[in-house]
Amino acid sequence: MADEGRRFGTEIAIAPVIKRKARAVSLAVGQGEEIATRRVEAIELTLEGIPGDRHAGFVRPADVRVPWFKRGDPIHNERQLSIVSIEELAEIAAALGIAEVEPEWLGANLAVAGLPAFSMIPRGTRLFFPSGAALAITDQNAPCRIAGAELARHQGGERLDFRFVEVSRRLRGVVATVDKAGRIAAGDALDVRVPEQWVWPG
């Protein structure tokens, strides 16, 4: 690994592949334009995502998250699913001084448990389900006031939308695409494969 780092003219730390175990706590599907999702027990994933979910599809319109493209232009959909961590939702709730934050209030499709610092999990990480279905993590999910407003609707609290954005940065979870279609269910044990990691020196 050190020899590989020296090829770039400097020492680069290259972290090896990491394998972990986790658990799918809950699943939910988004319908219509509402951010909130509806909890279900199981989902039959396709390569386009979750059938009927508002984020399903191979293509999505460019938005504020990708300012290098013209707003509305069709681009590859790397946001088929939103995934959050039960442990991080508890952190958010504690920081806001509220009893709980349910995954569905933030529009999440999957809530997992057992992965520390889940929102910092690298791009390219795979989540493997018992059926053979697999998800590929594509990016960290940035907090927004829309999700904060939905949270406020359930928990109340003046200006909770602004506070949510402040306290949930780097805790909002990740987005993913379907790498392999198949059935996923609440309670599934997950095999997690984090790829080699490095920081390019530029």
JOJOSUL-V747257 format. One record per pair of residues at least 24 apart in sequence whose ideal C-beta (glycine too) atoms are under 10 Angstrom apart, sorted by the first residue. I is the first residue (numbers start at 1). J is the second residue. D is the distance in Angstrom with one decimal. If there is no record, write none. Layout:
i:I j:J d:D
i:I j:J d:D
This chain:
i:1 j:196 d:8.9
i:1 j:198 d:9.3
i:4 j:196 d:9.7
i:4 j:198 d:8.7
i:5 j:198 d:7.9
i:5 j:201 d:9.5
i:8 j:198 d:9.3
i:8 j:200 d:8.1
i:8 j:201 d:6.1
i:9 j:201 d:8.1
i:10 j:201 d:5.5
i:11 j:201 d:9.4
i:12 j:198 d:5.6
i:12 j:199 d:7.0
i:12 j:200 d:8.0
i:12 j:201 d:6.5
i:13 j:197 d:8.5
i:13 j:198 d:6.8
i:13 j:199 d:7.4
i:14 j:196 d:6.2
i:14 j:197 d:7.3
i:14 j:198 d:4.7
i:14 j:199 d:9.4
i:15 j:122 d:9.0
i:15 j:194 d:8.4
i:15 j:195 d:9.3
i:15 j:196 d:6.5
i:15 j:197 d:4.2
i:15 j:198 d:7.1
i:15 j:199 d:9.8
i:16 j:194 d:9.3
i:16 j:195 d:9.5
i:16 j:196 d:6.2
i:16 j:197 d:8.5
i:17 j:193 d:6.7
i:17 j:194 d:6.6
i:17 j:195 d:6.2
i:17 j:196 d:5.9
i:17 j:197 d:9.0
i:18 j:121 d:9.7
i:18 j:122 d:9.2
i:18 j:125 d:8.8
i:18 j:192 d:8.0
i:18 j:193 d:7.7
i:18 j:194 d:4.0
i:18 j:195 d:8.5
i:18 j:196 d:9.2
i:18 j:197 d:8.4
i:19 j:191 d:7.1
i:19 j:192 d:6.8
i:19 j:193 d:5.7
i:19 j:194 d:7.5
i:20 j:114 d:7.6
i:20 j:115 d:6.3
i:20 j:116 d:9.0
i:20 j:121 d:9.4
i:20 j:125 d:9.4
i:20 j:127 d:10.0
i:20 j:190 d:8.6
i:20 j:191 d:8.0
i:20 j:192 d:4.3
i:20 j:193 d:8.2
i:20 j:194 d:7.2
i:21 j:114 d:6.5
i:21 j:115 d:8.9
i:21 j:189 d:6.7
i:21 j:190 d:6.9
i:21 j:191 d:6.6
i:21 j:192 d:6.9
i:22 j:85 d:9.0
i:22 j:112 d:5.1
i:22 j:113 d:6.6
i:22 j:114 d:4.1
i:22 j:115 d:4.9
i:22 j:118 d:8.5
i:22 j:127 d:7.4
i:22 j:188 d:9.4
i:22 j:189 d:7.8
i:22 j:190 d:4.3
i:22 j:191 d:8.2
i:22 j:192 d:5.4
i:23 j:86 d:9.0
i:23 j:111 d:9.6
i:23 j:112 d:6.6
i:23 j:113 d:5.1
i:23 j:114 d:5.4
i:23 j:115 d:9.3
i:23 j:186 d:9.4
i:23 j:187 d:7.1
i:23 j:188 d:7.2
i:23 j:189 d:6.0
i:23 j:190 d:6.3
i:24 j:83 d:9.4
i:24 j:110 d:6.2
i:24 j:111 d:7.6
i:24 j:112 d:5.9
i:24 j:113 d:8.4
i:24 j:114 d:9.9
i:24 j:127 d:8.4
i:24 j:129 d:7.3
i:24 j:130 d:9.7
i:24 j:184 d:6.5
i:24 j:185 d:7.1
i:24 j:186 d:6.0
i:24 j:187 d:6.5
i:24 j:188 d:4.3
i:24 j:189 d:7.9
i:24 j:190 d:6.0
i:25 j:84 d:9.4
i:25 j:85 d:9.1
i:25 j:86 d:5.4
i:25 j:89 d:9.9
i:25 j:103 d:7.9
i:25 j:110 d:8.3
i:25 j:111 d:4.5
i:25 j:112 d:6.3
i:25 j:113 d:5.1
i:25 j:114 d:9.2
i:25 j:186 d:6.8
i:25 j:187 d:7.8
i:25 j:188 d:9.5
i:26 j:84 d:9.6
i:26 j:86 d:8.5
i:26 j:102 d:8.7
i:26 j:103 d:5.9
i:26 j:104 d:8.0
i:26 j:108 d:8.3
i:26 j:109 d:9.4
i:26 j:110 d:7.5
i:26 j:111 d:4.6
i:26 j:112 d:9.1
i:26 j:113 d:9.7
i:26 j:186 d:5.3
i:26 j:187 d:9.0
i:27 j:81 d:9.7
i:27 j:103 d:9.0
i:27 j:104 d:9.9
i:27 j:108 d:9.2
i:27 j:109 d:6.6
i:27 j:110 d:5.8
i:27 j:111 d:7.9
i:27 j:184 d:6.6
i:27 j:185 d:7.2
i:27 j:186 d:5.3
i:27 j:187 d:9.6
i:27 j:188 d:9.0
i:28 j:53 d:9.0
i:28 j:82 d:9.2
i:28 j:102 d:9.3
i:28 j:103 d:6.4
i:28 j:104 d:4.9
i:28 j:106 d:9.9
i:28 j:107 d:8.3
i:28 j:108 d:6.3
i:28 j:109 d:5.6
i:28 j:110 d:7.8
i:28 j:111 d:8.1
i:28 j:186 d:9.6
i:29 j:53 d:5.1
i:29 j:54 d:8.9
i:29 j:55 d:9.9
i:29 j:56 d:9.4
i:29 j:104 d:9.6
i:29 j:109 d:6.9
i:30 j:54 d:4.6
i:30 j:55 d:6.4
i:30 j:56 d:9.0
i:30 j:81 d:9.7
i:30 j:82 d:8.3
i:30 j:104 d:9.0
i:30 j:107 d:6.0
i:30 j:108 d:9.1
i:30 j:109 d:7.0
i:34 j:107 d:8.4
i:34 j:146 d:10.0
i:34 j:150 d:8.0
i:35 j:82 d:9.7
i:35 j:104 d:9.4
i:35 j:105 d:8.2
i:35 j:106 d:7.5
i:35 j:107 d:4.3
i:35 j:108 d:9.9
i:35 j:144 d:8.8
i:35 j:146 d:5.5
i:35 j:147 d:6.0
i:35 j:149 d:8.3
i:35 j:150 d:5.1
i:35 j:151 d:9.7
i:36 j:102 d:9.1
i:36 j:103 d:10.0
i:36 j:104 d:5.6
i:36 j:105 d:6.0
i:36 j:106 d:8.3
i:36 j:107 d:6.4
i:36 j:108 d:9.7
i:36 j:147 d:9.2
i:36 j:150 d:5.5
i:36 j:151 d:9.7
i:36 j:153 d:8.6
i:36 j:154 d:8.6
i:37 j:82 d:8.2
i:37 j:102 d:9.7
i:37 j:103 d:7.6
i:37 j:104 d:4.7
i:37 j:105 d:8.7
i:37 j:106 d:8.5
i:37 j:107 d:5.5
i:37 j:108 d:6.4
i:37 j:109 d:6.2
i:37 j:110 d:9.8
i:38 j:104 d:6.8
i:39 j:102 d:8.7
i:39 j:103 d:8.2
i:39 j:104 d:5.8
i:39 j:108 d:10.0
i:39 j:111 d:9.5
i:39 j:186 d:8.3
i:40 j:109 d:9.6
i:40 j:185 d:9.3
i:40 j:186 d:8.0
i:41 j:185 d:6.4
i:41 j:186 d:5.5
i:41 j:187 d:8.7
i:42 j:131 d:9.6
i:42 j:183 d:6.0
i:42 j:184 d:6.7
i:42 j:185 d:4.1
i:42 j:186 d:7.1
i:42 j:187 d:9.5
i:42 j:188 d:9.0
i:43 j:81 d:9.3
i:43 j:109 d:7.9
i:43 j:110 d:8.7
i:43 j:133 d:9.0
i:43 j:182 d:9.6
i:43 j:183 d:7.2
i:43 j:184 d:5.4
i:43 j:185 d:7.8
i:43 j:186 d:9.4
i:44 j:131 d:9.3
i:44 j:133 d:8.9
i:44 j:181 d:7.9
i:44 j:182 d:7.6
i:44 j:183 d:5.4
i:44 j:184 d:8.3
i:45 j:80 d:8.8
i:45 j:81 d:8.4
i:45 j:109 d:9.9
i:45 j:129 d:8.6
i:45 j:131 d:8.9
i:45 j:133 d:5.3
i:45 j:134 d:9.1
i:45 j:135 d:8.0
i:45 j:178 d:5.0
i:45 j:179 d:9.6
i:45 j:180 d:8.3
i:45 j:181 d:5.2
i:45 j:182 d:5.9
i:45 j:183 d:7.3
i:45 j:184 d:6.0
i:46 j:80 d:9.5
i:46 j:133 d:10.0
i:46 j:178 d:6.8
i:46 j:181 d:5.1
i:46 j:182 d:9.3
i:47 j:80 d:9.0
i:47 j:177 d:8.5
i:47 j:178 d:5.4
i:47 j:179 d:8.6
i:47 j:180 d:8.1
i:47 j:181 d:5.4
i:48 j:77 d:8.2
i:48 j:80 d:7.1
i:48 j:177 d:9.4
i:48 j:178 d:7.4
i:48 j:181 d:9.0
i:49 j:77 d:7.5
i:49 j:79 d:9.0
i:49 j:80 d:3.4
i:49 j:81 d:6.3
i:49 j:109 d:8.5
i:49 j:135 d:9.9
i:49 j:176 d:9.3
i:49 j:177 d:7.4
i:49 j:178 d:5.8
i:49 j:181 d:9.8
i:50 j:80 d:7.2
i:50 j:81 d:6.6
i:50 j:109 d:6.2
i:50 j:110 d:9.5
i:50 j:178 d:8.4
i:50 j:184 d:9.3
i:53 j:80 d:7.9
i:53 j:81 d:8.0
i:53 j:82 d:9.7
i:53 j:109 d:6.8
i:54 j:107 d:8.9
i:55 j:79 d:5.8
i:55 j:80 d:5.7
i:55 j:81 d:7.0
i:55 j:82 d:7.3
i:55 j:107 d:8.7
i:55 j:109 d:7.8
i:55 j:175 d:8.5
i:56 j:80 d:6.4
i:56 j:81 d:9.1
i:56 j:178 d:9.4
i:58 j:177 d:9.2
i:64 j:142 d:9.6
i:64 j:144 d:9.1
i:65 j:139 d:8.4
i:65 j:141 d:9.5
i:65 j:142 d:7.2
i:65 j:144 d:9.6
i:65 j:175 d:9.5
i:76 j:138 d:9.6
i:76 j:177 d:8.8
i:77 j:138 d:9.4
i:77 j:175 d:9.7
i:77 j:177 d:7.1
i:78 j:123 d:9.4
i:78 j:136 d:8.9
i:78 j:137 d:9.7
i:78 j:138 d:4.0
i:78 j:139 d:6.5
i:78 j:175 d:6.7
i:78 j:176 d:8.2
i:78 j:177 d:5.7
i:79 j:138 d:7.1
i:79 j:139 d:7.6
i:79 j:141 d:8.3
i:79 j:174 d:9.9
i:79 j:175 d:4.4
i:79 j:176 d:8.1
i:79 j:177 d:7.8
i:80 j:109 d:8.5
i:80 j:135 d:8.5
i:80 j:136 d:9.6
i:80 j:138 d:8.7
i:80 j:175 d:7.7
i:80 j:176 d:6.7
i:80 j:177 d:4.8
i:80 j:178 d:5.9
i:81 j:108 d:8.6
i:81 j:109 d:4.5
i:81 j:110 d:6.1
i:81 j:127 d:9.8
i:81 j:135 d:6.4
i:81 j:136 d:9.9
i:81 j:137 d:9.7
i:81 j:138 d:9.5
i:81 j:174 d:9.1
i:81 j:175 d:6.7
i:81 j:176 d:4.8
i:81 j:177 d:7.4
i:81 j:178 d:7.4
i:81 j:184 d:9.7
i:82 j:106 d:7.5
i:82 j:107 d:5.7
i:82 j:108 d:4.9
i:82 j:109 d:5.3
i:82 j:110 d:7.6
i:82 j:111 d:9.8
i:82 j:141 d:6.0
i:82 j:147 d:9.6
i:82 j:172 d:8.9
i:82 j:173 d:6.4
i:82 j:174 d:7.9
i:82 j:175 d:5.7
i:82 j:176 d:8.0
i:83 j:108 d:6.6
i:83 j:109 d:6.8
i:83 j:110 d:4.5
i:83 j:111 d:7.5
i:83 j:112 d:6.4
i:83 j:115 d:9.9
i:83 j:118 d:8.0
i:83 j:119 d:9.4
i:83 j:121 d:9.2
i:83 j:127 d:7.8
i:83 j:135 d:7.4
i:83 j:137 d:7.7
i:83 j:141 d:8.0
i:83 j:173 d:5.3
i:83 j:174 d:5.3
i:83 j:175 d:7.2
i:83 j:176 d:5.8
i:84 j:108 d:4.4
i:84 j:109 d:9.0
i:84 j:110 d:7.6
i:84 j:111 d:5.3
i:84 j:112 d:7.6
i:84 j:118 d:7.7
i:84 j:119 d:8.3
i:84 j:141 d:8.0
i:84 j:168 d:9.8
i:84 j:171 d:8.7
i:84 j:172 d:7.2
i:84 j:173 d:3.7
i:84 j:174 d:8.2
i:85 j:111 d:7.2
i:85 j:112 d:5.8
i:85 j:113 d:7.1
i:85 j:114 d:8.8
i:85 j:115 d:6.3
i:85 j:116 d:8.8
i:85 j:117 d:8.6
i:85 j:118 d:3.6
i:85 j:119 d:6.9
i:85 j:121 d:9.1
i:85 j:171 d:7.9
i:85 j:172 d:9.6
i:85 j:173 d:6.3
i:85 j:174 d:9.0
i:86 j:111 d:5.6
i:86 j:112 d:7.0
i:86 j:113 d:4.4
i:86 j:114 d:8.6
i:86 j:115 d:9.7
i:86 j:118 d:9.0
i:87 j:112 d:9.1
i:87 j:113 d:6.6
i:87 j:114 d:8.2
i:87 j:115 d:8.0
i:87 j:116 d:7.4
i:87 j:117 d:9.1
i:87 j:118 d:7.1
i:87 j:171 d:9.4
i:88 j:112 d:9.8
i:88 j:115 d:9.4
i:88 j:116 d:9.5
i:88 j:117 d:8.3
i:88 j:118 d:5.8
i:88 j:119 d:6.0
i:88 j:120 d:9.9
i:88 j:168 d:8.2
i:88 j:170 d:8.8
i:88 j:171 d:4.4
i:88 j:172 d:7.9
i:88 j:173 d:6.9
i:89 j:113 d:10.0
i:89 j:118 d:10.0
i:89 j:168 d:9.0
i:89 j:171 d:8.1
i:89 j:172 d:9.6
i:89 j:173 d:8.6
i:90 j:171 d:9.9
i:91 j:119 d:9.9
i:91 j:167 d:8.3
i:91 j:168 d:8.6
i:91 j:171 d:5.7
i:92 j:143 d:8.9
i:92 j:151 d:8.7
i:92 j:163 d:9.9
i:92 j:164 d:7.3
i:92 j:167 d:5.9
i:92 j:168 d:4.9
i:92 j:171 d:5.6
i:92 j:172 d:8.2
i:93 j:151 d:9.4
i:93 j:155 d:8.6
i:93 j:167 d:9.5
i:94 j:167 d:9.1
i:95 j:163 d:8.3
i:95 j:164 d:9.3
i:95 j:166 d:8.5
i:95 j:167 d:4.0
i:95 j:168 d:7.9
i:95 j:171 d:8.5
i:96 j:148 d:9.5
i:96 j:151 d:8.1
i:96 j:152 d:9.8
i:96 j:155 d:7.8
i:96 j:157 d:7.2
i:96 j:160 d:6.8
i:96 j:163 d:5.9
i:96 j:164 d:6.8
i:96 j:166 d:9.4
i:96 j:167 d:6.0
i:96 j:168 d:8.6
i:97 j:155 d:9.8
i:97 j:157 d:8.1
i:97 j:160 d:9.9
i:97 j:163 d:9.2
i:97 j:167 d:9.9
i:98 j:151 d:8.1
i:98 j:152 d:9.6
i:98 j:154 d:9.1
i:98 j:155 d:4.7
i:98 j:156 d:8.3
i:98 j:157 d:6.7
i:98 j:160 d:8.0
i:98 j:163 d:9.8
i:98 j:164 d:9.8
i:99 j:155 d:7.3
i:100 j:154 d:9.0
i:100 j:155 d:7.9
i:101 j:147 d:9.7
i:101 j:151 d:6.3
i:101 j:154 d:8.8
i:101 j:155 d:7.8
i:101 j:164 d:8.6
i:101 j:168 d:8.6
i:101 j:171 d:9.9
i:102 j:150 d:9.9
i:102 j:151 d:8.7
i:102 j:154 d:7.2
i:102 j:155 d:9.4
i:103 j:173 d:8.6
i:104 j:150 d:9.0
i:104 j:154 d:9.3
i:105 j:147 d:7.4
i:105 j:148 d:9.6
i:105 j:150 d:5.2
i:105 j:151 d:5.1
i:105 j:152 d:9.4
i:105 j:153 d:8.0
i:105 j:154 d:5.4
i:105 j:155 d:8.2
i:105 j:164 d:9.9
i:106 j:141 d:8.7
i:106 j:143 d:8.6
i:106 j:144 d:9.5
i:106 j:146 d:9.6
i:106 j:147 d:4.7
i:106 j:148 d:8.9
i:106 j:150 d:7.1
i:106 j:151 d:6.9
i:106 j:164 d:8.8
i:106 j:168 d:8.4
i:106 j:172 d:7.3
i:106 j:173 d:7.7
i:107 j:141 d:9.4
i:107 j:144 d:9.6
i:107 j:146 d:8.4
i:107 j:147 d:6.2
i:107 j:150 d:7.5
i:107 j:173 d:9.9
i:108 j:141 d:8.9
i:108 j:147 d:9.4
i:108 j:172 d:9.4
i:108 j:173 d:6.5
i:109 j:135 d:9.7
i:109 j:173 d:10.0
i:109 j:175 d:9.5
i:109 j:176 d:8.8
i:109 j:184 d:9.6
i:110 j:135 d:7.8
i:110 j:173 d:8.9
i:110 j:174 d:9.8
i:110 j:176 d:8.2
i:110 j:184 d:7.6
i:110 j:186 d:9.2
i:110 j:188 d:9.7
i:110 j:190 d:9.6
i:111 j:173 d:8.6
i:111 j:186 d:8.9
i:112 j:173 d:8.9
i:112 j:174 d:9.8
i:112 j:188 d:9.7
i:112 j:190 d:6.7
i:112 j:192 d:8.8
i:113 j:190 d:9.5
i:114 j:189 d:9.4
i:114 j:190 d:8.0
i:114 j:192 d:8.7
i:115 j:190 d:8.6
i:115 j:192 d:6.5
i:115 j:194 d:9.5
i:117 j:170 d:8.5
i:117 j:171 d:9.2
i:118 j:171 d:8.5
i:118 j:173 d:6.8
i:118 j:174 d:7.3
i:118 j:192 d:9.8
i:119 j:168 d:8.9
i:119 j:169 d:9.0
i:119 j:170 d:5.3
i:119 j:171 d:5.4
i:119 j:172 d:6.1
i:119 j:173 d:5.6
i:119 j:174 d:6.3
i:120 j:170 d:6.6
i:120 j:171 d:9.4
i:120 j:174 d:9.0
i:121 j:173 d:9.4
i:121 j:174 d:6.2
i:121 j:192 d:8.0
i:121 j:194 d:6.7
i:122 j:174 d:9.6
i:122 j:194 d:5.9
i:122 j:195 d:6.6
i:122 j:196 d:9.2
i:122 j:197 d:5.4
i:123 j:174 d:8.6
i:123 j:176 d:9.7
i:123 j:195 d:8.4
i:123 j:197 d:9.6
i:124 j:193 d:9.1
i:124 j:194 d:8.0
i:124 j:195 d:4.4
i:124 j:196 d:8.9
i:124 j:197 d:8.9
i:125 j:174 d:8.2
i:125 j:176 d:8.7
i:125 j:192 d:6.6
i:125 j:193 d:6.7
i:125 j:194 d:4.9
i:125 j:195 d:6.7
i:125 j:197 d:9.7
i:126 j:176 d:9.2
i:126 j:179 d:6.3
i:126 j:180 d:9.1
i:126 j:190 d:9.7
i:126 j:191 d:8.3
i:126 j:192 d:7.3
i:126 j:193 d:4.7
i:126 j:194 d:8.4
i:126 j:195 d:8.1
i:127 j:174 d:9.9
i:127 j:176 d:7.4
i:127 j:179 d:8.8
i:127 j:184 d:9.1
i:127 j:188 d:9.6
i:127 j:190 d:5.2
i:127 j:191 d:7.7
i:127 j:192 d:5.8
i:127 j:193 d:8.3
i:128 j:179 d:8.9
i:128 j:180 d:8.4
i:128 j:182 d:9.8
i:128 j:188 d:9.7
i:128 j:189 d:9.5
i:128 j:190 d:6.6
i:128 j:191 d:4.2
i:128 j:192 d:7.5
i:128 j:193 d:7.0
i:129 j:180 d:8.9
i:129 j:182 d:6.5
i:129 j:183 d:7.6
i:129 j:184 d:4.9
i:129 j:185 d:8.0
i:129 j:188 d:5.2
i:129 j:189 d:8.4
i:129 j:190 d:6.5
i:129 j:191 d:8.3
i:130 j:182 d:9.0
i:130 j:183 d:8.7
i:130 j:184 d:8.7
i:130 j:185 d:8.3
i:130 j:188 d:5.7
i:130 j:189 d:6.5
i:130 j:190 d:8.7
i:130 j:191 d:8.9
i:131 j:180 d:9.1
i:131 j:181 d:9.2
i:131 j:182 d:4.0
i:131 j:183 d:4.5
i:131 j:184 d:6.8
i:131 j:185 d:8.1
i:131 j:188 d:8.0
i:132 j:180 d:6.2
i:132 j:181 d:8.7
i:132 j:182 d:5.0
i:132 j:183 d:8.9
i:133 j:178 d:7.4
i:133 j:179 d:8.3
i:133 j:180 d:5.7
i:133 j:181 d:6.3
i:133 j:182 d:2.9
i:133 j:183 d:6.4
i:133 j:184 d:5.4
i:133 j:185 d:9.9
i:133 j:188 d:9.0
i:134 j:176 d:9.6
i:134 j:177 d:9.9
i:134 j:178 d:7.6
i:134 j:179 d:4.2
i:134 j:180 d:4.2
i:134 j:181 d:8.9
i:134 j:182 d:7.8
i:134 j:184 d:9.7
i:134 j:190 d:9.8
i:134 j:191 d:9.1
i:134 j:193 d:9.1
i:135 j:174 d:9.5
i:135 j:175 d:9.8
i:135 j:176 d:4.4
i:135 j:177 d:7.1
i:135 j:178 d:6.2
i:135 j:179 d:6.2
i:135 j:180 d:8.6
i:135 j:184 d:8.3
i:135 j:190 d:9.1
i:136 j:176 d:5.9
i:136 j:177 d:5.4
i:136 j:178 d:7.8
i:136 j:179 d:4.3
i:136 j:180 d:9.1
i:137 j:173 d:9.9
i:137 j:174 d:5.0
i:137 j:175 d:7.6
i:137 j:176 d:5.0
i:137 j:177 d:8.7
i:137 j:179 d:9.8
i:137 j:192 d:9.6
i:137 j:194 d:9.1
i:137 j:195 d:9.7
i:138 j:174 d:7.7
i:138 j:175 d:5.6
i:138 j:176 d:5.9
i:138 j:177 d:5.8
i:139 j:174 d:6.6
i:139 j:175 d:5.3
i:139 j:176 d:8.6
i:140 j:169 d:9.5
i:140 j:170 d:7.2
i:140 j:171 d:9.8
i:140 j:172 d:7.4
i:140 j:173 d:7.8
i:140 j:174 d:5.6
i:140 j:175 d:7.9
i:141 j:168 d:9.5
i:141 j:171 d:9.7
i:141 j:172 d:4.7
i:141 j:173 d:4.9
i:141 j:174 d:5.6
i:141 j:175 d:5.2
i:141 j:176 d:9.7
i:142 j:168 d:9.2
i:142 j:169 d:7.5
i:142 j:170 d:9.3
i:142 j:172 d:6.4
i:142 j:175 d:9.8
i:143 j:167 d:8.4
i:143 j:168 d:4.2
i:143 j:169 d:5.9
i:143 j:170 d:9.0
i:143 j:171 d:7.9
i:143 j:172 d:4.5
i:143 j:173 d:9.5
i:144 j:168 d:9.4
i:144 j:172 d:8.5
i:147 j:172 d:7.8
